[in-house]
Amino acid sequence: MTIMTAQDIKTELKSILARHHGRSLAITARELAQAVDCDERRVRLIIRELIADGLPVASSTENPPGYFLVANREEARQYAQSIRGRLIEDALRRRDFRRAADRWLTPAEQGKLI
């Protein structure tokens, strides 16, 4: 059994994704992880690297779920819009969390002593 380096995994993931053009051919993180014999978290991190390197990898949580290379501008637009929606949701969740944490962690104030 050969142990794959991080670069080997990245190269192999890029090769696999090259066969998954378009949302209809999405492949799950689990399937990718099994194909390169690593965990799903590492797959997600390497996919981020591939995107930073210029590979247009998108993902979907709808059927079929998974990662794919965008096949056209409409898929790219839809994915960019879904990311924007997540950013808004994350900003709202972060705001609400901060408020809740502030209330939760602020010590109770004692009333004035007479």
Stockholm file with secondary structure:
# STOCKHOLM 1.0

chainA/1-114         MTIMTAQDIKTELKSILARHHGRSLAITARELAQAVDCDERRVRLIIRELIADGLPVASSTENPPGYFLVANREEARQYAQSIRGRLIEDALRRRDFRRAADRWLTPAEQGKLI
#=GR chainA/1-114 SS CCCCCHHHHHHHHHHHHTTCBSGGGCBCHHHHHHHHTSCHHHHHHHHHHHHHTTCCEEEESSSSCEEEECCSHHHHHHHHHHHHHHHHHHHHHHHHHHHHHHHHHSCCCCCCCC
#=GC SS_cons         CCCCCHHHHHHHHHHHHTTCBSGGGCBCHHHHHHHHTSCHHHHHHHHHHHHHTTCCEEEESSSSCEEEECCSHHHHHHHHHHHHHHHHHHHHHHHHHHHHHHHHHSCCCCCCCC
//
